[in-house]
């Protein structure tokens, strides 16, 4: 086998890999990508939007007397709500009052308002 024969064989293999598909099939190559984006939307983005809306609804319905858990794990009872930005919590056992950001409240333990 000469050097010329080896190059010709490489050129044939290279030309097979570089062939372009027919124009009619080019849109079919994007179908799997579109399918993957659709799956991501329904499995990831849609549930995240629902969870975000539920969290915003919970934060807007906070009231004095609710027992809440913050994102840092502090459990306390809401004493007062300072506007839209912060909440004052009473933390047991010494009834210490702390001010936390309203967005730091992760869940409501009790919806009962104490009087």
KEFI-963686 format. One line per field, with one value per residue: residue number from 1; residue in one letter; x, y, z of N, C-alpha, C, O, CB in turn. Coordinates in steps of 0.001 Angstrom, whole numbers, plus 524288, in hexadecimal, padded with zeros to 5 digits. Each point is the difference from the previous one (the first is absolute). Glycine has a CB too. Example, Ala and Ser with C-alpha at 12.3 -4.5 7.8 and 13.67 -1.06 7.14 Angstrom:
seq 1;2
type A;S
n.u 83386;80606
n.v 7E9C6;808AF
n.w 81E78;7F852
ca.u 7FC86;80334
ca.v 804A6;804A6
ca.w 80000;8003C
c.u 80384;7FCFE
c.v 804B0;80442
c.w 80000;802DA
o.u 8040C;801FD
o.v 7FFED;80454
o.w 80299;800A9
cb.u 7F490;802A3
cb.v 7FB7E;7F938
cb.w 80245;7F6F6
***
This chain:
seq 1;2;3;4;5;6;7;8;9;10;11;12;13;14;15;16;17;18;19;20;21;22;23;24;25;26;27;28;29;30;31;32;33;34;35;36;37;38;39;40;41;42;43;44;45;46;47;48;49;50;51;52;53;54;55;56;57;58;59;60;61;62;63;64;65;66;67;68;69;70;71;72;73;74;75;76;77;78;79;80;81;82;83;84;85;86;87;88;89;90;91;92;93;94;95;96;97;98;99;100;101;102;103;104;105;106;107;108;109;110;111;112;113;114;115
type X;X;X;X;X;X;X;X;X;X;X;X;X;X;X;X;X;X;X;X;X;X;X;X;X;X;X;X;X;X;X;X;X;X;X;X;X;X;X;X;X;X;X;X;X;X;X;X;X;X;X;X;X;X;X;X;X;X;X;X;X;X;X;X;X;X;X;X;X;X;X;X;X;X;X;X;X;X;X;X;X;X;X;X;X;X;X;X;X;X;X;X;X;X;X;X;X;X;X;X;X;X;X;X;X;X;X;X;X;X;X;X;X;X;X
n.u 80359;80642;7FFBB;7F6B2;7FA56;7FFEE;7FA22;7F6FB;7FD2E;7FEF7;7F80F;7F816;7FF5C;7FE07;7F629;7FA31;8008C;7FB95;7F41B;7FA9C;7F791;7FBD7;7FF86;7F90C;8078A;80094;7F59A;804D9;8094C;7F6A4;7FA60;80877;7FF1A;7F3D8;800EB;80749;7F817;7F693;8062B;802C8;7F418;7FC93;80998;80169;7F766;7F611;804E7;804E5;7F4A0;7FB5A;808D2;7FE0E;7F3EF;8022B;807B7;7F7BA;7F741;80765;80289;7F401;7FD0A;809A6;7F5F6;8072D;802D3;80844;80592;80805;80731;80726;802AB;80466;7F752;7F90F;7F623;7FC02;7F4A6;80088;80363;7FC73;7FEB3;80A6E;7F5E5;7FEC1;80989;7FBE5;7F8E4;80242;80282;7FB60;80B64;7F8FA;80B33;80116;7F3AF;80B79;7F7DE;80701;7FCDC;7FE58;800F4;7F33F;808E6;80180;7F3B2;80576;7F41D;7F737;804FB;7F4BA;7F89E;7FF56;7FF6B;80586;7F58D
n.v 7FB6C;8081D;8072D;7FDF0;7F7B8;807B9;80904;7F882;7FCAF;80BB1;802C8;7F6DA;803DD;80BC6;7FD82;7F9B3;80A54;807FA;7FA06;80B47;7F786;8015E;80C84;7F64C;7FFA6;80D3D;7FDBF;7F4BB;806B3;805ED;7F497;7FF27;80C39;7FF73;7F686;8066C;80993;7F874;7FB83;80B25;80343;7F69A;7FFAC;80C46;807A6;7FB1F;7FE74;80B92;804E7;7F9C2;8040B;80C08;7FF78;7FAFF;80935;808DF;7FA96;7FFEB;80C28;80383;7F947;805CE;800BF;8050E;7F36A;7FB13;7F7E2;80540;7F66D;80B57;7FA4A;7FDF7;7F5CD;80AFE;7F7C2;80CDA;80009;807A0;80743;80493;7FCC1;808E5;801AC;7F7C3;7FD9B;7F907;7F758;80634;7F2A3;80161;7F877;7F90A;8015C;80D02;80195;80120;808FE;7FA08;80A10;7F4D4;80738;7FF80;7F88F;7F9C3;7FB24;7F40F;8008D;806FD;7F7A2;804E5;80442;801BE;80D14;7FC68;80779
n.w 80000;7F7A9;80928;7F7F0;80782;809CA;7F9E7;7FC1D;80B9F;803E8;7F6F4;8035D;80BA4;7FD0C;7F912;809A2;8072D;7F711;7FD83;802E8;80450;7F501;80292;8046D;80A6E;802CA;806AE;803D1;8060E;80708;80379;8090F;8023B;8017C;807E8;807BB;800C3;80323;8097D;8048A;80023;806F2;80861;80375;7FE49;80555;80B41;7FFA1;7FE58;8098F;807B1;7FD42;802C9;80B1C;80374;7FD9A;8071E;809EC;7FF62;7FFDC;80AE3;8086B;8082B;80853;8023D;7F704;8085D;7F65A;7FFA2;7FE86;7F5FE;80C2D;801D2;8047E;803DE;7FFDF;802BB;7F53D;80AFB;7F53F;7F46E;80138;7F5F0;7F9FC;8092D;80966;803D3;80B5F;8003D;80BB2;7FE51;808D7;8052A;7FE01;7F9D0;7F788;7FAD7;7F66F;7F93E;7F8A2;7F617;80140;7FAF3;80BB9;7FE4C;7FBF0;8047A;8047B;8099E;7FEDC;7F5CE;80D8F;7FDE4;80C01;8024F
ca.u 7FCA7;80334;7FE26;7FB91;7FB80;7FE69;7FD55;7FB01;7FC90;7FE95;7FC71;7FAE5;7FDB2;7FEDB;7FB8D;7FB42;7FE7E;7FEC7;7FB5E;7FBB4;7FAFF;7FC86;7FD3D;7FAEC;800CC;802C1;7FC89;7FF49;8045D;7FEC3;7FBA0;80196;8015A;7FB04;7FD90;802C9;7FE52;7FAA4;8002C;80215;7FC0C;7FBD4;80201;80303;7FE7C;7FA8D;7FF84;802A6;7FC87;7FBB7;80221;8010E;7FAF2;7FE16;8033A;7FE63;7FACD;800CE;80277;7FC4E;7FBCE;801F6;7FD26;801F6;7FE6E;8017B;804FE;802A6;80563;80317;80381;80461;7FE41;7FE12;7FA5B;7FE35;7FAB2;8001C;7FE18;7FE2B;801E5;801DC;7FF93;80086;80555;801E7;7FC5C;80254;7FE84;80131;80261;80029;7FD52;80086;7FCBA;80359;7FDB8;803D4;7FDD9;801E9;7FDB1;7FB34;80149;802BA;7FC1D;7FF87;7FAFE;7FCA0;7FEEC;7FAC1;7FD1B;7FC85;8017F;7FF43;7FE2D
ca.v 80494;804AC;8049E;80227;7FCB4;8010C;80510;7FF58;7FD4F;803C9;803C9;7FD84;7FFBB;8055B;801F4;7FD7C;802AB;80578;80094;802B6;7FD73;80299;80466;7FE5C;7FDA2;80385;80183;7FB6D;7FFB9;8035E;7FDC7;7FE26;80476;8024E;7FC52;80078;804E5;7FF3A;7FCCE;80350;803D6;7FD97;7FD60;80373;8057D;80099;7FF55;80436;80481;7FF06;8006A;80580;8028C;7FE33;8029D;8057D;80015;7FF03;8049B;8045C;7FEE5;7FFA0;80325;7FFBD;7FB4E;7FB4B;7FD99;7FF3D;7FE11;80301;7FCD3;7FE86;7FC0E;80264;7FF93;80456;801EF;8055B;803F8;8044A;8000F;8053F;8010B;7FB91;7FE0F;7FD0F;7FDB3;7FF5A;7FAEF;7FED4;7FAD8;7FD8E;7FFCC;804DB;803E4;803D7;801F0;800DF;801FF;7FD14;80190;7FD28;7FBE9;7FBC5;7FC52;7FBCA;7FD49;80142;7FB49;8005A;8047D;801F6;80515;8000F;8051C
ca.w 80000;7FF85;802C9;7FD11;8012A;80565;80005;7FD54;803B8;80403;7FDAC;7FF67;8053A;8018A;7FCF9;801FE;804CB;7FF04;7FCC0;802A5;7FF10;7FC40;8026B;8021B;80527;8038C;8045B;80363;803A7;8046E;802F1;80539;80350;8019B;803A2;804FE;80265;801D6;804BC;80428;8018B;80312;804AD;80364;80048;80193;805AD;802C6;7FFE0;803AB;80543;800F9;800E2;80513;803F4;8002E;8026A;80592;80252;8002F;803B9;8055E;803D1;8055F;802C3;7FD21;80143;7FAFF;7FFE5;7FC4B;7FCCC;8035E;803B2;804CC;800A8;80338;7FF4B;7FDF5;8039A;7FCB9;7FAA5;7FEB4;7FA67;7FC6F;7FFFD;80484;803C2;8052F;8022D;80579;80002;80527;80506;802FC;7FD70;7FD77;7FB25;7FBE2;7FB25;7FB85;7FAFE;7FED4;7FC3A;802A6;80210;7FC2F;8007C;8046F;802FF;80219;7FDE9;80409;80212;8059F;801ED
c.u 80384;7FD8C;7FB39;7FB0C;7FDF8;7FD1A;7FAA3;7FC1E;7FE3F;7FC20;7FA8A;7FD37;7FE7D;7FB4C;7FAE7;7FE0D;7FE31;7FB38;7FBA4;7FAE5;7FCC0;7FD09;7FAC0;80093;80282;7FC93;7FF0F;80471;7FF16;7FBA3;801A8;8015D;7FB0F;7FD26;8028C;7FE71;7FA6E;7FFD1;80212;7FBF4;7FBF2;801F0;802D5;7FDA0;7FA66;7FF41;802B3;7FCA9;7FB79;801DB;80112;7FAEF;7FDC6;8030A;7FE74;7FAA4;80075;80254;7FC33;7FBA1;801F1;7FD01;802AA;7FDE0;8013D;80545;8028B;80570;802DD;8037F;804D5;7FE88;7FE01;7FA0F;7FE49;7FA72;8005A;7FD89;7FDDE;80280;8015C;7FFDE;80070;8053E;8017A;7FB90;802DD;7FDCE;80159;801BA;80038;8056C;8001F;7FCAF;80332;7FD61;8045B;7FD32;80285;7FD64;7FB3A;80122;802E1;7FC35;7FF28;7FADE;7FD1A;7FEB1;7FA58;7FD69;7FC65;80218;7FEB7;7FE5B;8013A
c.v 804CE;80476;80254;7FCE2;8010B;80529;7FF9F;7FD52;803A1;803F3;7FDBB;7FFCD;80571;80224;7FD71;802C0;80595;800C8;80279;7FD38;80321;80458;7FE75;7FDCC;803B1;801B5;7FB77;7FF7E;80377;7FDD6;7FDCD;80471;802A1;7FC89;8004F;80507;7FF9F;7FCE1;80331;803EC;7FD7E;7FD6F;803A1;8056E;800C8;7FEFD;80442;804EF;7FF56;80090;805AD;802FF;7FE80;80298;805BB;80088;7FF45;804D0;80494;7FF18;7FF5F;803C1;7FF99;7FB13;7FAFB;7FE0C;7FE81;7FDBC;80329;7FC5A;7FE4B;7FC00;80231;7FF9C;80459;8017B;805AD;803A9;8049C;7FF92;805A1;800C3;7FB0C;7FD40;7FC80;7FE58;7FF8F;7FAFE;7FFBE;7FA4F;7FDF4;7FDF1;80526;80470;80487;801A8;80111;801F3;7FD09;80223;7FC9D;7FB83;7FB66;7FC0C;7FBCF;7FD12;801D7;7FAE1;7FFF5;804E6;80256;80523;7FFFC;80578;8009E
c.w 80000;80307;7FD5A;80122;80581;8004E;7FD73;803A0;80458;7FDE3;7FF57;80540;801D9;7FD13;801CC;804ED;7FF03;7FC90;80324;7FEDF;7FC1A;802BF;80266;80586;803E6;80490;803AE;803F3;804C7;80367;80559;803BE;801F8;803E5;80563;802C7;8020C;80501;80494;801E8;8038E;804FB;803C7;80090;801DD;805D6;80324;80015;803C9;805A2;80166;80111;8054C;80476;8008B;80296;805E3;802AA;80067;803F3;805A0;8038C;8054C;8028B;7FD1B;801F4;7FADC;800D6;7FBE6;7FCDE;80312;80420;80522;80009;803A9;7FEB2;7FE47;803FF;7FCF3;7FAA8;7FEA5;7FA1A;7FCC7;80081;80496;80396;80536;8025F;805C6;80023;80594;800FD;802F1;7FDC2;7FDBD;7FAE7;7FC1E;7FB20;7FB83;7FB12;7FEED;7FC32;80279;80254;7FBE0;80065;804D9;802B5;801CB;7FDD8;80414;80222;805C6;801B9;805B0
o.u 8038B;7FB9D;7FC8A;7FBC9;7FB44;7FC15;7FC40;7FB6A;7FB7C;7FC5D;7FC22;7FB5B;7FBCD;7FCC4;7FBDF;7FB47;7FCE4;7FEA6;7FF33;7FF58;80122;7FEED;7FE4E;7FC55;800B3;801FB;7FEC5;7FF51;80254;7FF26;7FD46;7FEE2;7FF9D;7FD8B;7FD46;7FF23;7FECD;7FD05;7FDE2;7FF99;7FEBA;7FD09;80038;7FEE3;7FF05;7FD5D;7FE22;7FFEB;7FE7E;7FD3C;7FF05;7FFDB;7FDD3;7FDB0;7FF9C;7FF1B;7FD58;7FE5A;8003C;7FD73;7FD14;7FEBB;80319;7FB6C;7FFB7;80386;7FDB1;8022D;7FE22;80075;80299;80360;7FF02;7FD64;8022D;7FDCE;80306;7FB86;7FBC5;8040A;7FCA1;803DA;7FE27;800D4;8030A;7FBA7;8049B;7FB43;803DD;7FD21;801BC;802D4;7FD14;80078;7FE87;7FDF0;803DA;7FB72;804C9;7FBD5;7FFF0;7FD8F;80086;801A3;7FE7F;7FE1A;8024A;7FDFD;7FD68;80244;7FD5C;80491;7FB85;8022C;7FEC4
o.v 8008B;7FF9A;80210;80244;7FFF8;80062;8026A;80172;7FFCA;80192;802CB;80138;800BB;802B8;8026E;80087;8021A;80471;7FEB6;7FDC8;80489;7FF86;8027E;80062;7FE8C;8009A;800CD;7FD96;7FF14;801ED;8010D;7FFA7;80152;801F3;7FFC4;7FFF2;80228;8014A;7FFB4;80107;80231;7FF96;7FEDE;801B7;80388;8031B;80168;802C9;803B6;80238;80192;8034F;8034D;8016C;801F9;803B5;802A7;80162;80304;803BB;7FE1B;80460;7FC74;7FEAD;7FBCB;80317;7FD39;8002D;8008B;7FB5F;7FC3D;7FE34;7FD01;80182;8009F;7FE49;8030E;7FF3D;801F8;7FD7F;8036D;7FEEF;7FBD5;7FBF1;7FC59;8020B;7FEA1;7FF53;80244;7FC7B;802C5;7FF46;800A9;80478;8048E;7FCBE;80298;7FEC2;7FFB5;80261;7FB56;7FBDF;7FBE7;7FBC6;80128;7FDF7;8020A;7FC5F;7FBF5;8043D;803DD;8005F;7FF1C;803E4;80409
o.w 80335;801EE;8029F;80079;800D7;802C3;801CC;8001F;801A3;802BA;80099;8004C;8023A;8024B;7FF94;800B8;80302;7FEBF;80490;7FBC9;7FEDF;804AA;803BF;80317;80488;80457;80494;8041A;8041B;80452;803D2;804AA;8049B;803A5;803F4;804BB;80420;8038D;8044F;804AE;80416;803C3;804AB;8045A;8031D;8028E;80434;803EC;802A9;8033F;8046F;8037C;802BC;803F8;8045E;802EE;80301;8044D;803BE;801A5;80350;7FE78;800F6;7FF5D;80250;80112;7FCD3;80449;7FB9A;8013B;7FE82;802EA;803A1;7FC40;8043D;7FC14;80228;80194;8012E;7FF45;80025;7FD53;80189;7FD8F;7FF46;7FFC8;8001F;80076;801BF;7FE6D;80387;7FC2E;803C3;801B6;80076;7FD1F;80140;7FF12;7FF9E;8003B;8012B;80058;7FD8A;8019A;7FB95;7FC14;803B5;7FD93;7FFCD;80026;7FEE3;80175;8017F;7FE32;8024F
cb.u 7F524;8078E;80C8F;80A55;80833;80B96;80C6E;80928;80905;80C5C;80B6C;807FF;80989;80CA8;80A17;807B2;8096E;80AB6;8036A;80572;7FF1C;8002D;80616;8008F;8001A;8035F;7FCF1;7FBDE;803A5;803BC;7FE7E;80469;808C1;801DA;8008D;80865;80734;7FFF2;80378;8094F;802A9;7FE3B;8008F;808F1;80741;7FFEF;8015B;808B7;803FA;7FE9B;804E9;8081B;80087;7FFB3;807C7;80621;7FEAA;802E9;80856;80498;7FE21;80A33;7F478;8051E;7F964;7F769;7FF1B;7F8BD;7FF48;7FF55;7FA38;80048;8074F;80A61;7FDEC;80B4B;7F951;80408;80AB9;7FAB3;7FDDF;801E2;80592;7F92F;7FF0C;80CBA;7F676;805CE;7FD80;7FC43;80391;7F3AF;80529;80889;7FA45;80A4B;7F47E;80A7E;7F999;805B2;808E3;7FD26;7FFDF;805AA;7FD0A;80B75;8016D;7FE36;80BF0;80064;80318;7F8B3;802EC;80482;7FA27
cb.v 7FAA7;7FD74;7FFB1;800D8;7F936;7FA86;80213;7FE0F;7F7D6;7FD43;8014F;7F96E;7F746;7FE9B;7FF20;7F6E6;7F854;7FD62;7F986;80AC7;7F7A7;7F82D;80349;7FDB7;7F8F4;80274;805C0;7FDEF;7FF06;80594;7FCDC;7F847;80000;8027C;7FA55;7FAE4;802AF;7FF20;7F838;7FDE8;802B1;7FF03;7F934;7F954;7FE32;7FA38;7F523;7F96C;7FDD3;7F7BE;7F585;7FC1B;7FCC3;7F5FD;7F7DB;7FE1C;7F9CA;7F507;7FA02;7FE15;7FDA3;7F90F;8022E;80B35;80970;7FFF0;7FF69;80746;7F63C;80C73;80881;80A8E;7FD23;804B0;7F587;804EB;7F6B3;7FD7B;7FB34;8084A;7F4A2;80136;80CF7;8089A;80B99;802D9;7FC50;80A8B;7F98A;80A3E;7FF6E;7FE5E;7F607;7F8C1;7F901;7FF59;80157;7FA3A;80943;7F585;80792;80C58;80AF5;80A5C;805DD;80136;7F62C;80BBC;803AB;7F6E8;7F832;7F677;8057C;7F4E9;7FC03
cb.w 80198;7F54A;80065;7F875;7F90C;8009B;7FDF1;7F729;7FC59;80174;7FACF;7F828;7FFD3;7FFB3;7F8BF;7FB80;801C6;8023B;7F617;8039B;80A2E;7F615;7F5D9;7F3C9;7F711;7F426;7F5AC;7F4A8;7F465;7F65E;7F3A0;7F71B;7F66D;7F3B6;7F486;7F7A1;7F5EA;7F34F;7F642;7F788;7F384;7F403;7F5F9;7F90B;7F5C4;7F476;7FA38;7F97A;7F40C;7F640;7FAAB;7F6CD;7F3A1;7F7F8;7F9AD;7F4ED;7F4BC;7F9D7;7F8A8;7F508;7F56C;7FE30;7FA20;8014B;801AC;7F705;80C05;7F7DC;8074B;804BD;7F98E;7FB94;7F850;80430;7FA43;80491;804B1;7F513;8059D;80896;7FD52;80AB7;80000;7FC63;7FC02;7FFAD;7F8C4;800CA;7F585;80530;7F472;8034B;7FC9D;800B1;805A3;806F6;80398;804A1;80458;80558;7FB5E;8012A;7FBA3;80051;809F9;80429;7F7A5;7FDF3;8031B;80810;7F83C;800D5;7F5D1;802ED;7F71F
***
